[in-house]
Amino acid sequence: MSYQAKIKRYSLILQHIEKQKFPTISEMLDKISESGIKISERQLKRDLESLRYEFGVDIQYSVNKRGYFIQNEDLTFPYFLKLLEFSQSIDLLTSYLKDGSAIAEIIEFEDYNSFKGLQFIRDIANAIQKHSELNLDYKRFDAEIAKSYNFQPYLLREYMNRWYAIGHLSETNEIRTFGLDRIVGLTDSGVNFKRIRKNDVSRLFPNVIGIHASEQDIVEEIELVCQSFQGHLLKTLPLHASQKLVRETDFEITFSYNLVVNLELKQRLLMMATQAKVTKPSSLKTEMEAMIAEAMYFYKKISGNLL
């Protein structure tokens, strides 16, 4: 059976367990069969074992509920499902190439530069897993030459179609973020570092939008009132995983979030400024009003209308 069919099965299994809650083997077989993929009970059980032991998705059987569930669902399910989607897309593109099709006539990417640096993902992921220090040559967008760093990687994070490596500088223990598209050289230093819980930068990001976080960050409850159109968009594509619907009328939809207020959050809010406004906390509301006023001043200034 093809690799693409295997990925499709994995995706269907995970989606069914997540949505159905405690499905049986028979129910999962029926679900997969509805998608046009025929497999045996033995094959399904092998797939469950592969997901559990090869990919770390902790699928367990509940005796009380008489069905399967994902033990670490919040930690693994959304990420693994997204990786499966990436894999299916890559497999599709590869099939087009093999057929001699002109991909540019079929698919248009938002930004070709978003592919820069992706060749480093495997090496950085391996270094994170093995706690290996990296020698990293990095050229900032505003620099003429690259600079070298000894870097302890903790996390790979995607934001706005770009990938970033986040960790600590070996000499100073300072948290640093490196865009993969600006890395010009990467080697394993041969030195292993001890991953300390208090230094684990990944724990700083659950309530953060973007790529910058620190130990001093404070999570705040944010309330966003949206016009109907923007509200329905956020229902289908939430701003953040903490998004909760507070209330809804024919004209407005209100959401709440638990987030750190940082530059990336404010930039995202500015993108929705004509359709959504912050009502809580008052400090962020005031700051957004000042940023919008500054933008109005800038537009008037460059258009020559400012006296």
Backbone torsions as a table, in degrees:
resi	resn	phi	psi	omega
1	MET	NA	143.7	-173.2
2	SER	-68.5	158.1	177.3
3	TYR	-61.1	-39.7	-179.7
4	GLN	-62.1	-38.5	178.5
5	ALA	-66.2	-37.4	178.6
6	LYS	-64.1	-45.0	178.5
7	ILE	-61.9	-39.7	178.4
8	LYS	-62.8	-41.0	178.6
9	ARG	-63.2	-46.8	179.4
10	TYR	-56.5	-45.3	-178.7
11	SER	-62.2	-44.3	179.8
12	LEU	-65.0	-40.9	179.2
13	ILE	-60.4	-49.2	-177.4
14	LEU	-65.4	-43.1	179.8
15	GLN	-63.3	-39.7	-178.2
16	HIS	-68.9	-41.1	178.1
17	ILE	-64.3	-40.4	-177.8
18	GLU	-68.8	-39.6	-175.9
19	LYS	-87.1	-41.4	-174.0
20	GLN	-76.6	-34.7	-175.5
21	LYS	66.3	108.2	177.3
22	PHE	60.7	50.6	175.9
23	PRO	-73.8	153.6	176.3
24	THR	-88.2	171.2	176.2
25	ILE	-59.5	-43.0	-179.1
26	SER	-61.5	-42.5	179.7
27	GLU	-66.4	-37.9	178.4
28	MET	-68.0	-38.6	177.2
29	LEU	-61.6	-42.1	178.9
30	ASP	-63.7	-40.7	-178.7
31	LYS	-64.7	-44.6	179.5
32	ILE	-65.9	-39.6	179.6
33	SER	-62.7	-36.0	178.6
34	GLU	-61.9	-24.3	-179.9
35	SER	-89.4	5.1	176.7
36	GLY	87.8	10.4	179.7
37	ILE	-109.5	120.2	-178.5
38	LYS	-99.7	119.7	175.4
39	ILE	-138.3	162.0	-179.8
40	SER	-91.2	168.0	176.3
41	GLU	-61.8	-36.6	179.2
42	ARG	-63.2	-42.9	179.5
43	GLN	-64.9	-40.8	179.1
44	LEU	-61.1	-42.9	179.4
45	LYS	-65.4	-34.4	175.5
46	ARG	-66.0	-38.9	178.1
47	ASP	-63.0	-41.9	178.2
48	LEU	-62.2	-40.1	177.8
49	GLU	-65.2	-40.7	179.0
50	SER	-63.4	-44.5	179.4
51	LEU	-62.5	-35.4	-177.1
52	ARG	-76.2	-48.5	-170.2
53	TYR	-97.1	-28.0	-179.3
54	GLU	-91.5	-31.0	-174.4
55	PHE	-116.8	-2.0	173.9
56	GLY	75.6	14.7	175.7
57	VAL	-85.3	109.3	-169.5
58	ASP	-80.3	78.1	178.4
59	ILE	-83.8	124.7	-177.7
60	GLN	-126.1	160.6	176.7
61	TYR	-104.6	129.3	177.6
62	SER	-96.2	118.4	179.0
63	VAL	-66.2	-41.1	-178.3
64	ASN	-66.1	-42.6	-177.9
65	LYS	-88.1	-13.3	179.4
66	ARG	58.0	44.1	178.4
67	GLY	-164.4	178.5	-175.5
68	TYR	-97.5	151.0	176.7
69	PHE	-148.8	164.3	179.6
70	ILE	-101.1	114.7	-175.2
71	GLN	-62.8	-45.4	-177.5
72	ASN	-107.3	45.7	-171.5
73	GLU	-56.0	-46.5	-176.2
74	ASP	-65.6	-28.5	-176.1
75	LEU	-87.1	-31.9	-171.2
76	THR	-116.6	-34.9	-169.3
77	PHE	-57.9	-53.8	-176.5
78	PRO	-63.0	-34.6	-178.0
79	TYR	-73.6	-44.8	-179.1
80	PHE	-65.5	-38.3	179.4
81	LEU	-63.7	-39.1	178.7
82	LYS	-66.5	-38.8	177.3
83	LEU	-64.4	-36.7	176.2
84	LEU	-63.0	-40.8	178.6
85	GLU	-63.3	-42.1	176.6
86	PHE	-59.1	-44.3	-177.6
87	SER	-62.2	-41.9	178.0
88	GLN	-63.6	-39.4	179.7
89	SER	-65.6	-42.9	179.5
90	ILE	-64.9	-40.8	178.5
91	ASP	-62.9	-38.0	177.9
92	LEU	-64.4	-45.6	179.1
93	LEU	-62.4	-40.3	179.0
94	THR	-62.0	-40.3	179.0
95	SER	-63.8	-36.7	176.7
96	TYR	-63.9	-41.3	179.6
97	LEU	-63.9	-42.0	179.9
98	LYS	-63.9	-33.2	179.3
99	ASP	-79.3	-4.8	-178.7
100	GLY	78.2	18.2	-178.5
101	SER	-76.9	149.8	174.9
102	ALA	-85.0	102.4	-175.2
103	ILE	-58.5	-35.8	-177.9
104	ALA	-61.3	-22.9	178.8
105	GLU	-84.7	-10.3	-175.6
106	ILE	-112.2	-42.9	-174.2
107	ILE	-128.6	135.0	176.1
108	GLU	-120.4	117.6	179.8
109	PHE	-81.6	148.6	-179.8
110	GLU	-63.5	-40.3	-175.3
111	ASP	-155.3	115.6	-179.7
112	TYR	-65.7	-27.2	-179.8
113	ASN	-64.3	-18.4	-179.9
114	SER	-66.6	-13.3	178.1
115	PHE	-86.7	-12.4	-178.9
116	LYS	-64.9	134.1	176.8
117	GLY	88.6	-8.7	-177.7
118	LEU	-64.7	-20.0	179.4
119	GLN	-67.3	-14.9	-179.3
120	PHE	-90.2	-10.0	-173.7
121	ILE	-59.3	-46.0	-177.4
122	ARG	-61.2	-46.2	-178.1
123	ASP	-65.6	-39.8	180.0
124	ILE	-69.0	-41.5	178.0
125	ALA	-60.4	-42.6	177.9
126	ASN	-63.3	-39.8	179.8
127	ALA	-65.8	-38.0	177.2
128	ILE	-63.3	-44.3	-178.0
129	GLN	-65.9	-37.3	-175.7
130	LYS	-95.4	-0.2	-177.7
131	HIS	58.6	45.4	-178.1
132	SER	-100.5	131.5	175.6
133	GLU	-72.4	145.4	-179.3
134	LEU	-115.7	142.7	166.8
135	ASN	-93.6	117.7	-169.5
136	LEU	-123.3	126.1	174.3
137	ASP	-101.6	122.9	-169.2
138	TYR	-132.7	130.5	-179.6
139	LYS	-116.4	107.1	177.4
140	ARG	-61.9	154.9	-177.4
141	PHE	-63.9	-23.6	-178.3
142	ASP	-104.8	13.3	-178.8
143	ALA	-108.7	153.5	179.6
144	GLU	-89.1	-29.3	-179.4
145	ILE	-129.5	159.0	179.2
146	ALA	-80.4	154.3	177.1
147	LYS	-121.3	144.7	-176.9
148	SER	-97.6	143.3	-179.7
149	TYR	-136.8	147.3	165.2
150	ASN	-97.0	118.9	-164.9
151	PHE	-129.1	133.1	175.7
152	GLN	-104.0	101.7	-175.2
153	PRO	-78.3	137.6	178.2
154	TYR	-119.3	-27.2	-169.4
155	LEU	-154.2	138.1	166.7
156	LEU	-103.8	130.9	-175.7
157	ARG	-137.7	133.8	177.5
158	GLU	-97.7	137.7	174.7
159	TYR	-152.5	126.0	177.3
160	MET	52.3	49.7	177.5
161	ASN	64.2	22.0	174.7
162	ARG	-128.0	150.8	178.1
163	TRP	-110.0	143.5	-177.1
164	TYR	-134.3	145.1	171.5
165	ALA	-104.7	129.7	-176.8
166	ILE	-124.1	135.1	-179.3
167	GLY	-175.0	-147.4	-176.6
168	HIS	-123.2	143.0	167.8
169	LEU	-72.1	133.4	-173.3
170	SER	-62.7	-37.4	-173.9
171	GLU	-75.7	-37.4	-171.5
172	THR	-113.3	-10.9	-175.6
173	ASN	64.7	16.1	178.7
174	GLU	-73.4	136.5	175.2
175	ILE	-71.0	128.1	178.9
176	ARG	-133.6	150.0	178.5
177	THR	-120.0	127.5	-179.9
178	PHE	-120.6	124.9	174.2
179	GLY	-73.4	128.0	-176.9
180	LEU	-62.6	-28.0	-178.9
181	ASP	-72.2	-9.6	179.5
182	ARG	-110.1	2.9	175.0
183	ILE	-78.4	127.7	-179.7
184	VAL	-108.9	-9.7	177.5
185	GLY	-162.8	143.9	-175.7
186	LEU	-151.0	124.1	176.8
187	THR	-140.4	155.1	175.3
188	ASP	-80.1	126.4	-177.1
189	SER	-74.6	-15.4	-176.4
190	GLY	85.2	4.0	-179.9
191	VAL	-109.0	132.3	175.1
192	ASN	-97.2	143.9	177.4
193	PHE	-115.7	154.1	179.0
194	LYS	-87.9	121.6	-179.2
195	ARG	-79.9	110.1	-176.5
196	ILE	-98.2	135.6	-176.5
197	ARG	-53.3	-45.6	-176.4
198	LYS	-69.2	-17.9	178.5
199	ASN	-95.5	-1.2	-173.7
200	ASP	-73.7	101.3	-174.3
201	VAL	-66.8	-21.2	-177.9
202	SER	-61.3	-27.8	-179.3
203	ARG	-74.9	-9.0	-179.5
204	LEU	-85.5	-12.0	-167.4
205	PHE	-101.9	-10.6	-178.2
206	PRO	-55.2	-29.9	-178.3
207	ASN	-114.0	31.3	-177.7
208	VAL	-124.9	135.2	169.0
209	ILE	-98.4	128.5	178.5
210	GLY	104.1	-153.7	-168.1
211	ILE	-124.0	2.9	-178.3
212	HIS	-117.5	128.2	179.3
213	ALA	-150.5	156.5	178.8
214	SER	-146.7	168.5	179.1
215	GLU	-65.4	-22.2	-176.1
216	GLN	-86.7	-3.6	-177.6
217	ASP	-62.9	142.1	177.4
218	ILE	-119.0	128.1	178.6
219	VAL	-79.9	130.0	-179.2
220	GLU	-122.2	153.1	174.2
221	GLU	-85.2	122.9	-176.3
222	ILE	-116.1	136.2	177.6
223	GLU	-118.5	132.1	-175.6
224	LEU	-126.1	121.5	178.2
225	VAL	-101.2	123.2	-174.0
226	CYS	-118.2	146.0	166.9
227	GLN	-65.8	158.2	-170.0
228	SER	-52.1	-46.2	-176.8
229	PHE	-59.8	-50.4	-179.4
230	GLN	-65.5	-36.6	179.1
231	GLY	-61.6	-41.9	178.8
232	HIS	-69.2	-31.9	174.7
233	LEU	-63.7	-42.5	-179.9
234	LEU	-69.3	-26.5	174.7
235	LYS	-63.1	-39.5	-178.1
236	THR	-85.4	-27.7	180.0
237	LEU	-136.9	83.1	-174.9
238	PRO	-58.8	147.7	176.6
239	LEU	-65.5	-34.3	-178.4
240	HIS	-157.7	159.3	-178.4
241	ALA	-63.6	-22.1	-179.6
242	SER	-81.9	0.0	-175.8
243	GLN	-59.3	131.3	176.0
244	LYS	-133.2	139.4	176.9
245	LEU	-77.6	122.6	-179.1
246	VAL	-93.0	-50.6	178.1
247	ARG	-160.2	160.6	-177.8
248	GLU	-146.3	134.1	173.8
249	THR	-124.3	-175.6	178.6
250	ASP	-67.8	-19.0	-172.7
251	PHE	-117.4	-24.7	-175.7
252	GLU	-137.7	149.4	174.6
253	ILE	-129.3	130.1	-177.6
254	THR	-112.5	132.6	178.6
255	PHE	-121.1	154.6	172.0
256	SER	-120.9	153.4	-178.9
257	TYR	-142.0	153.3	169.4
258	ASN	-112.0	101.9	-170.8
259	LEU	-141.9	156.2	168.4
260	VAL	-83.0	133.7	177.2
261	VAL	-82.8	109.8	178.3
262	ASN	-134.7	-179.0	-176.5
263	LEU	-61.7	-43.1	-177.7
264	GLU	-63.1	-39.2	176.7
265	LEU	-61.6	-46.3	-178.9
266	LYS	-63.9	-35.2	176.3
267	GLN	-65.0	-41.1	178.9
268	ARG	-65.9	-37.8	178.4
269	LEU	-67.5	-36.2	177.2
270	LEU	-64.3	-32.2	178.3
271	MET	-63.6	-24.3	-178.4
272	MET	-108.4	13.5	-167.3
273	ALA	-61.0	-26.3	179.5
274	THR	-85.1	-8.1	-176.1
275	GLN	-124.9	-10.8	-175.7
276	ALA	-147.3	144.5	179.4
277	LYS	-135.8	145.3	177.0
278	VAL	-80.2	132.7	174.6
279	THR	-113.2	-22.4	176.3
280	LYS	-143.1	144.2	-7.3
281	PRO	-75.4	163.9	-176.8
282	SER	-64.4	-31.2	179.4
283	SER	-64.5	-41.2	178.2
284	LEU	-71.4	-37.9	177.3
285	LYS	-58.4	-45.7	179.3
286	THR	-64.4	-40.3	-179.8
287	GLU	-66.1	-40.4	178.4
288	MET	-66.5	-38.7	177.0
289	GLU	-61.1	-40.4	179.3
290	ALA	-66.5	-39.5	179.8
291	MET	-66.9	-40.1	178.4
292	ILE	-66.4	-40.1	177.5
293	ALA	-63.9	-39.1	178.3
294	GLU	-64.6	-38.9	178.1
295	ALA	-64.8	-41.1	177.9
296	MET	-62.6	-42.0	178.3
297	TYR	-61.5	-43.3	-179.4
298	PHE	-63.1	-44.2	-179.8
299	TYR	-63.4	-41.9	179.2
300	LYS	-66.5	-36.0	-178.5
301	LYS	-65.7	-47.6	-176.1
302	ILE	-75.4	-18.7	178.4
303	SER	-89.7	-3.3	177.0
304	GLY	82.0	11.1	-177.7
305	ASN	-93.1	-2.8	-177.6
306	LEU	-92.4	123.9	-178.6
307	LEU	-82.4	NA	NA
